[in-house]
């Protein structure tokens, strides 16, 4: 028998199937060590190569290409820009703005962003300048130079531009960005920015321009009150620091801000309407007379406040490009010095009355010529001997009569000179007005011991000394105010950044003559206006009593220092029985028509005084002044 016992049935038994071996492994599923090692080496080698690559790149960034990356980082950094303070307003006494501030922009640029490396355009500054020049109204070459400044990160292309100008630039910049995105143009304006920097404007144009002054391109007061009060008006600028990227602010990066402190608002004593009337009147007269210039002062006699300080010719501080002469920028009413002429005789008569050496009715015999010192003095015309009262001397504006009256002030001429000088000084001549205005003149009033033989006799009638217009007006306000001089003022008060209003300090007061003398002098000045022989009839205003005095003096040419032409003037106050307003007018070198103070300045005085009385609602007088005797009969 073949087979084994386990093979029943006589057949053979097939072999058992083998269990398949796991790929790459040994029996039991564990990889062999010889197979793992090559793969570990490959992984380690790969990691080492990555680390080497990082190390090489780090060395390249920090050492080899450090300067390149520093330049790129400069495009994304924090910048600090100024925040301009809002300049304070200047208003008239009723709160009407005479100088204010409106929104405007300084157009600036970062020249670094116009380099070829940043724009990819070799002539980006020139292209940008060509686009900006017609918008900013600036020279193309100048803009190109500003945008090409090596190493610069900040350039001012134009100051004080309107919001419309900045909007036009932004629209152009947007159009260039779209063109660059389409590949049809280059963006050469990405480095142009705007900084809010308000613009100074003067709503009244040339109204009170010489008093207000102007603000220059740097935002600093360049004349007048804008210069005098610049520190208070300007406030304090602030700063803001923020991150920028590619020349644009990064809003999510935060910022640090030091807020600006707004300037102080200034309220003037000026009345806008009265200023307008005075300016119109003097401008018209200067033009009609073909004069060099002229000025009108309107002053409140009870407070010393100046209601109008007008001059002609004037200028518009909104457009200084139209100013052809720096002389126009001056406030001539305070900066010009001139011989006042016969309007000063009121001060001489005040001294005579106060010293008690004469009365309005004192007889003064006035010859055609008066020999004194080295010459014969005369009036403005030849005449027979006049028999005048002291009131008549002023009414006829007699130089000779004034000399004779002034001689009575002392036992000797030097003593008389000393007395007169003391009164002139107290009236405000030869010293500052108290306004503190930039460049203001104190005039010229020599010490009495220095008066030459001619000045001893010419100063009493207003020649041989010099004044400014505010000084001349102040004399009449002093008489109108009962003999007490109140220092003129231009500023009523200040409103600080916190809204607190602070009135100006009370002006200085000084007793010059007694109330009785002032009242008597007022009646004499009324006689000048009302008497048939008086020179001031042009000042008459229906319904009001007016006191006034004419003036016509030889004028010193400021270029040659010699007499050339005349100064015409008129001064007075109203209502004469209850004074409220003083008006003073002077016109320098009228060359067409009359040069007489009554004819040149009388109408200006009348127009301005009439307007002022009505503007301030001063009631009419209602009574007539009978007048004082101006002559006497030598046979009585």
C-alpha positions in Angstrom: 0.0 0.0 0.0 1.3 3.5 -0.7 0.4 6.7 1.3 0.0 7.3 4.9 -2.6 6.6 7.4 -3.8 10.2 7.2 -4.6 9.8 3.5 -7.7 8.1 3.6 -9.4 7.1 0.5 -6.3 6.1 -1.3 -5.5 9.7 -2.8 -2.5 12.0 -2.3 -2.8 15.3 -0.1 -2.2 18.7 -1.8 0.5 21.0 -0.3 -0.7 23.8 2.1 -0.7 27.4 0.6 2.0 29.9 1.7 1.0 33.1 3.4 2.2 36.1 1.2 5.1 38.3 2.6 4.5 41.9 3.1 6.3 44.0 0.6 9.6 45.4 1.7 9.4 43.7 5.0 10.6 40.6 6.7 8.6 38.1 8.4 6.3 39.5 11.0 5.8 43.0 9.2 9.0 44.9 10.5 11.2 46.7 7.9 14.8 45.7 7.7 17.4 48.3 9.0 19.3 48.2 5.8 16.3 49.5 3.9 15.5 52.5 6.3 19.0 54.1 6.4 19.1 55.5 2.8 15.8 57.3 3.2 16.8 59.0 6.4 19.9 60.2 4.8 17.9 61.8 2.0 15.5 63.6 4.4 18.5 64.9 6.5 20.2 66.1 3.4 17.0 67.9 2.2 16.6 69.7 5.6 20.2 70.7 5.6 19.9 72.2 2.1 16.8 74.2 3.2 18.7 75.5 6.2 21.6 76.5 4.0 19.3 78.3 1.6 17.7 80.2 4.5 21.1 81.1 5.9 22.4 82.3 2.6 19.2 84.4 2.0 19.5 85.9 5.5 23.1 86.9 4.9 22.1 88.4 1.5 19.3 90.5 3.1 21.3 91.7 6.2 24.7 92.1 4.6 24.9 92.1 0.9 21.7 93.9 0.0 21.1 95.9 3.2 21.2 99.3 1.5 18.6 98.2 -1.1 16.1 97.1 1.5 16.7 100.1 3.7 15.6 102.3 0.7 12.5 100.1 0.2 11.7 100.4 3.9 11.9 104.1 3.6 8.7 104.0 1.5 6.9 102.5 4.5 7.6 104.5 7.6 6.1 106.9 10.1 6.0 110.5 9.2 5.2 113.6 11.2 3.4 116.5 9.6 2.2 119.8 11.0 -1.4 120.6 11.9 -1.9 124.3 11.2 -3.8 126.2 13.9 -7.0 128.1 12.8 -6.1 131.8 12.7 -8.3 134.0 14.8 -10.9 136.3 13.1 -10.8 140.1 13.1 -14.3 141.6 13.4 -15.7 145.0 13.6 -17.5 146.3 16.8 -20.7 144.5 15.7 -19.1 141.1 15.1 -19.0 141.5 11.3 -15.9 139.6 9.9 -13.2 141.9 8.4 -10.6 139.1 8.3 -11.4 135.4 8.5 -10.2 132.0 7.5 -11.6 129.5 5.0 -10.6 125.9 4.1 -7.6 125.6 1.8 -4.8 123.2 1.1 -1.0 123.3 0.7 -0.2 121.0 -2.2 2.9 119.0 -1.3 4.9 116.2 -2.7 7.5 113.5 -1.7 10.3 113.8 -4.4 11.5 110.3 -3.5 8.3 108.9 -5.0 9.1 110.5 -8.3 12.4 108.8 -8.8 12.7 106.3 -11.6 13.1 103.4 -9.1 9.7 104.2 -7.6 7.7 105.1 -10.7 9.5 103.2 -13.5 9.4 106.4 -15.5 12.8 108.2 -16.2 11.3 111.7 -16.5 8.5 111.4 -13.9 9.2 114.8 -12.3 8.9 116.6 -15.7 5.7 114.7 -16.6 4.2 115.5 -13.3 5.2 119.2 -13.5 3.6 119.5 -16.9 0.3 118.2 -15.5 0.4 120.3 -12.4 1.6 123.6 -13.7 -1.6 124.8 -15.4 -3.7 123.6 -12.3 -1.5 125.3 -9.8 -0.7 128.3 -12.0 3.0 127.8 -11.4 6.1 127.6 -13.6 6.7 124.1 -15.0 10.5 124.3 -14.5 10.1 125.4 -10.9 7.8 122.4 -10.2 10.2 120.0 -12.0 13.1 121.3 -9.8 11.0 120.8 -6.6 10.0 117.2 -7.6 13.6 116.3 -8.6 15.4 117.5 -5.4 17.9 114.8 -4.5 17.4 113.3 -1.0 14.3 115.3 -0.3 11.2 113.8 1.2 9.0 116.9 1.3 8.3 119.8 -1.1 5.6 122.4 -1.1 4.4 122.9 -4.6 1.7 125.5 -3.9 0.1 127.0 -0.8 -3.4 128.1 0.1 -5.2 126.3 -2.8 -8.9 125.9 -2.8 -10.7 122.6 -2.2 -11.6 122.7 -5.9 -7.9 122.7 -7.0 -7.2 119.7 -4.7 -10.2 117.8 -6.1 -9.0 118.5 -9.6 -5.6 117.0 -8.8 -7.2 113.9 -7.1 -9.4 113.3 -10.2 -6.3 113.5 -12.4 -4.4 111.2 -10.2 -7.3 108.7 -10.3 -7.4 108.8 -14.1 -3.7 108.1 -14.3 -4.1 105.1 -12.0 -6.7 103.6 -14.3 -4.5 104.2 -17.3 -1.5 102.6 -15.6 -3.7 99.6 -14.7 -4.7 99.1 -18.3 -1.1 99.6 -19.5 -2.0 102.8 -21.5 -0.2 105.3 -19.3 2.1 106.0 -16.3 1.1 107.0 -12.8 3.3 110.0 -12.1 1.2 111.7 -9.5 1.1 109.1 -6.7 3.6 111.2 -4.7 1.4 114.4 -4.6 -0.5 115.1 -1.4 -2.5 117.9 0.3 -2.1 119.3 3.8 -5.1 121.3 5.1 -3.9 124.8 5.7 -6.6 127.4 5.9 -6.5 130.5 3.8 -6.9 134.1 5.0 -9.6 136.1 3.3 -11.0 139.6 3.7 -14.7 139.7 2.9 -14.7 143.5 2.5 -11.9 143.5 -0.1 -10.1 146.8 0.3 -12.2 147.8 3.3 -9.9 148.9 6.1 -7.1 147.1 4.4 -4.3 149.4 5.6 -5.5 148.9 9.2 -6.0 145.1 9.0 -2.8 144.4 7.1 -2.3 141.0 5.4 -0.9 137.5 5.9 2.0 136.4 3.8 2.5 133.1 2.1 4.0 131.6 5.2 0.9 132.4 7.2 2.5 135.2 9.2 1.0 138.7 9.5 2.8 140.9 7.1 1.4 144.3 8.0 -1.1 146.2 10.1 -3.0 144.5 12.9 -2.3 141.1 11.3 1.4 141.8 12.1 0.9 143.6 15.4 -1.3 140.9 16.8 0.2 137.9 15.0 1.1 135.9 18.1 -2.5 136.1 19.4 -4.1 135.5 16.1 -1.9 132.7 14.9 -2.5 130.3 17.8 -0.2 127.3 18.2 0.3 124.7 15.5 0.1 121.0 16.3 1.5 117.8 14.8 0.3 114.4 13.8 2.5 111.3 13.3 1.2 108.4 11.2 2.4 105.4 9.1 2.6 105.7 5.4 3.1 103.1 2.7 4.0 104.1 -0.8 3.2 107.7 0.1 -0.3 106.8 1.4 -1.4 106.9 5.0 -2.0 103.4 6.6 -5.3 103.8 8.5 -4.8 100.7 10.6 -1.4 101.6 11.9 -2.6 104.2 14.4 -1.3 107.7 14.9 -0.2 110.2 17.5 -1.6 113.7 17.5 -0.7 116.9 19.3 -3.8 119.1 18.6 -3.4 122.6 17.3 -4.6 125.5 19.5 -6.8 128.0 17.6 -5.9 131.7 17.5 -7.7 134.4 19.4 -10.5 136.4 17.8 -10.0 140.2 17.8 -12.9 142.6 18.0 -12.1 146.1 16.7 -13.6 149.4 17.6 -14.2 150.0 13.9 -17.7 150.3 12.6 -17.9 148.5 9.2 -20.5 150.9 7.8 -18.8 154.1 8.9 -15.5 152.7 7.7 -17.1 152.1 4.3 -18.6 155.6 4.1 -15.3 157.2 5.1 -13.3 155.1 2.7 -15.6 155.9 -0.2 -15.5 159.6 0.5 -11.8 159.9 0.8 -11.1 157.6 -2.2 -13.3 159.7 -4.4 -11.8 163.0 -3.3 -8.2 161.8 -3.7 -9.0 160.7 -7.3 -10.9 163.9 -8.2 -8.1 166.1 -6.7 -5.3 164.0 -8.3 -3.7 163.9 -4.9 -1.0 161.7 -3.6 -3.1 160.3 -0.8 -5.6 161.1 1.9 -7.1 159.8 5.2 -10.2 160.1 7.3 -10.4 159.4 11.0 -13.8 159.0 12.8 -13.6 158.8 16.6 -16.1 158.4 19.4 -15.5 161.5 21.5 -16.8 159.9 24.7 -14.7 156.7 24.6 -11.7 157.5 22.4 -12.7 154.5 20.2 -11.8 154.8 16.5 -14.9 154.1 14.4 -13.1 154.5 11.1 -9.5 154.7 10.0 -9.7 155.1 6.2 -7.1 155.9 3.6 -6.7 156.2 -0.1 -5.4 154.8 -2.4 -6.0 151.4 -0.9 -5.4 147.8 -1.9 -7.2 144.4 -1.7 -5.3 142.1 0.7 -7.0 139.1 -1.1 -4.8 139.8 -4.1 -1.4 141.3 -3.3 -0.3 140.6 -6.8 -2.1 143.7 -8.0 -0.2 145.9 -5.6 2.3 148.0 -7.6 3.9 149.9 -4.8 4.9 148.9 -1.2 3.8 152.4 -0.2 0.2 151.4 -0.7 0.5 148.7 2.0 1.2 151.4 4.6 -1.4 152.9 6.9 -0.6 156.5 6.0 -2.9 157.9 8.6 -0.5 156.7 11.2 2.8 156.5 9.3 2.7 159.8 7.4 4.0 162.9 9.1 3.0 166.3 7.8 2.6 169.9 9.0 -1.0 170.2 10.2 -1.6 173.8 9.4 -4.5 175.8 10.7 -6.3 172.8 12.3 -3.7 173.1 15.0 -4.7 176.6 15.9 -7.4 175.1 18.2 -4.6 173.9 20.5 -3.0 177.3 20.6 -6.4 178.9 21.4 -7.0 176.3 24.1 -3.7 177.4 25.8 -4.6 181.1 25.5 -8.1 180.5 27.0 -6.9 178.1 29.7 -4.1 180.5 30.8 -6.7 183.3 31.0 -4.8 185.7 28.8 -7.7 186.3 26.5 -11.4 185.6 26.0 -13.5 184.9 22.9 -14.3 188.6 22.7 -10.8 189.9 23.2 -9.9 192.4 20.5 -7.1 191.5 18.1 -5.9 194.0 15.5 -4.5 192.1 12.5 -2.3 194.0 10.1 -1.6 192.8 6.6 2.0 192.0 7.6 3.6 191.2 11.0 7.3 191.7 11.3 8.9 189.1 13.5 12.4 187.8 13.7 13.9 187.7 10.2 10.7 188.0 8.2 7.3 189.5 7.7 4.5 187.1 8.4 1.2 187.1 6.4 -2.2 185.5 6.2 -3.1 183.4 3.2 -4.2 186.5 1.3 -3.5 190.2 1.3 -6.0 192.3 3.2 -6.6 195.6 5.0 -6.2 195.7 8.7 -8.7 193.3 10.3 -10.3 194.1 13.6 -11.1 190.7 15.0 -12.2 189.1 18.2 -10.3 186.1 19.4 -13.2 184.0 18.0 -12.9 185.9 14.8 -9.1 185.1 14.6 -10.1 181.4 14.5 -13.1 181.9 12.3 -11.0 183.7 9.6 -8.1 181.4 10.3 -5.7 184.3 10.7 -2.0 183.3 11.1 -1.1 186.8 12.2 -3.9 186.9 14.8 -2.8 183.5 16.1 0.8 184.7 16.5 -0.4 187.8 18.4 -2.6 185.7 20.7 0.2 183.1 21.4 2.7 185.8 22.3 0.5 186.6 25.4 1.3 183.2 26.9 4.5 184.5 28.5 6.2 187.7 29.5 9.0 186.8 27.0 8.9 184.8 23.8 10.9 181.9 25.4 8.3 181.8 28.2 5.5 181.8 25.7 7.2 179.0 23.8 7.4 176.9 27.0 3.8 177.3 27.8 2.6 176.5 24.3 4.8 173.4 24.1 3.4 172.0 27.4 -0.1 172.2 26.0 0.8 170.7 22.6 2.5 167.8 24.5 -0.6 167.2 26.6 -2.8 167.2 23.5 -0.7 164.3 22.3 1.8 165.8 19.9 5.4 164.5 19.7 4.5 161.2 21.4 2.8 157.9 20.4 -0.9 157.8 20.1 -1.2 154.7 22.3 -2.4 152.4 19.5 1.0 150.6 19.2 0.5 150.3 15.5 3.5 148.9 13.5 5.6 151.7 12.2 3.5 154.4 13.7 5.2 157.8 13.8 5.2 160.1 16.9 5.5 163.2 14.7 8.1 165.9 15.3 7.7 168.4 18.1 11.1 169.9 19.1 11.8 171.0 22.7 10.9 174.7 23.0 14.6 175.6 23.7 15.3 174.2 20.2 12.7 176.2 18.3 14.5 178.5 15.9 13.4 182.1 15.3 11.0 181.0 12.6 9.4 178.1 14.6 8.6 180.4 17.5 6.0 182.0 15.3 5.0 179.3 12.8 4.3 176.5 15.4 1.3 178.4 16.8 -0.5 178.2 13.4 0.7 174.6 12.7 3.9 174.8 10.7 7.4 173.9 11.8 6.2 170.7 13.5 4.7 167.5 12.2 1.9 165.1 13.2 0.0 162.1 12.1 -3.7 162.1 11.3 -4.8 160.3 14.5 -2.9 162.8 16.6 -4.6 165.6 14.8 -8.0 164.1 15.3 -7.4 163.4 19.0 -7.1 167.2 19.7 -10.7 167.8 18.6 -12.0 164.7 20.5 -10.3 166.1 23.6 -12.1 169.5 23.2 -15.4 167.6 22.5 -14.9 165.5 25.6 -14.8 168.4 28.0 -11.0 168.9 27.9 -10.1 165.3 28.9 -7.9 163.4 26.4 -8.7 159.7 26.1 -6.0 157.7 24.4 -7.3 156.5 21.0 -8.1 152.7 20.8 -8.6 150.3 18.0 -9.3 147.1 19.9 -12.4 146.5 21.9 -11.6 143.0 23.2 -10.4 139.4 22.6 -12.2 136.1 22.5 -9.8 133.2 23.4 -9.8 129.6 22.0 -12.0 128.6 25.0 -14.7 131.2 24.0 -14.0 133.5 26.9 -14.3 137.2 26.0 -11.9 139.7 27.5 -12.4 143.4 27.0 -9.4 145.7 26.3 -8.0 147.6 29.3 -9.4 151.0 29.8 -7.5 153.7 27.8 -5.4 156.3 29.6 -7.1 159.6 30.4 -5.5 162.9 30.9 -6.9 166.3 31.8 -5.6 168.9 29.2 -7.9 171.9 29.7 -10.9 172.6 32.0 -14.5 171.8 31.0 -15.2 175.5 30.9 -12.4 176.2 28.5 -13.4 173.3 26.4 -17.0 174.5 26.2 -15.9 178.0 25.3 -13.6 176.6 22.6 -16.5 174.6 21.2 -18.5 177.7 20.8 -15.6 179.4 18.9 -15.4 176.4 16.6 -19.1 176.5 16.0 -18.6 180.2 15.0 -16.0 179.0 12.4 -18.8 177.0 10.8 -21.8 179.3 11.2 -20.4 182.9 10.8 -20.4 184.5 7.3 -16.7 185.3 7.8 -16.0 181.7 8.9 -14.0 179.3 6.7 -15.9 176.2 7.8 -19.3 176.7 6.2 -18.9 173.5 4.2 -19.3 171.5 7.4 -22.9 172.6 8.1 -25.4 169.7 8.5 -29.1 170.5 8.7 -30.5 169.7 12.1 -27.1 169.4 13.8 -24.8 171.9 15.4 -21.3 171.4 14.1 -17.9 172.7 15.4 -15.0 172.6 13.0 -11.9 174.1 11.6 -10.2 174.2 8.2 -6.5 173.7 7.5 -4.3 174.5 4.5 -0.5 174.1 5.0 2.6 174.0 2.9 3.6 170.4 2.4 7.1 169.0 2.8 7.9 166.7 -0.1 9.2 163.4 1.5 11.6 162.8 -1.4 13.3 166.2 -1.5 12.7 167.5 2.1 11.5 170.9 0.6 8.1 172.5 0.5 6.1 171.4 -2.5 2.3 171.5 -2.8 -0.2 171.7 0.1 -1.9 169.6 2.7 -5.7 170.3 2.8 -7.5 169.4 6.0 -10.7 169.7 8.0 -11.5 168.7 11.6 -14.5 169.0 13.8 -17.1 167.3 16.0 -20.9 167.1 16.3 -23.4 167.7 17.8 -21.5 170.7 19.1 -23.8 171.1 22.1 -23.6 167.4 23.1 -20.5 166.0 21.2 -20.5 162.4 20.1 -18.4 162.1 17.0 -15.1 163.6 15.7 -14.2 163.5 12.0 -10.8 164.5 10.7 -9.8 164.6 7.0 -6.5 165.4 5.3 -5.6 165.2 1.6 -1.9 165.4 0.6 -0.8 167.4 -2.5 -4.1 167.9 -4.3 -3.1 169.0 -7.8 -6.4 169.4 -9.6 -8.9 172.1 -8.6 -8.6 173.8 -5.3 -6.0 173.0 -2.6 -8.0 174.8 0.1 -8.9 172.7 3.1 -12.5 174.0 3.1 -13.1 173.0 -0.5 -11.1 169.8 -0.6 -11.8 168.3 2.8 -15.0 170.2 3.9 -17.3 168.1 1.6 -15.6 164.9 2.8 -16.1 165.9 6.5 -19.7 166.8 5.8 -20.5 163.5 4.0 -18.8 161.3 6.6 -20.1 163.2 9.6 -23.7 163.1 8.3 -23.5 159.4 7.6 -22.0 158.7 11.0 -24.6 160.6 12.9 -27.4 158.7 11.2 -25.6 155.3 11.5 -25.3 155.8 15.2 -28.8 157.2 15.5 -27.7 160.4 17.1 -30.7 162.6 17.5 -30.7 166.1 15.8 -29.9 169.1 18.0 -33.1 170.9 17.5 -31.7 174.4 18.4 -29.6 176.9 16.5 -26.4 178.4 17.7 -26.5 182.2 17.7 -22.7 182.5 17.2 -20.1 184.7 18.7 -18.9 188.2 17.5 -16.0 187.8 15.1 -15.1 191.5 14.6 -15.2 194.7 16.5 -15.4 198.4 15.7 -12.2 200.1 16.5 -14.1 203.3 17.0 -16.1 201.8 19.9 
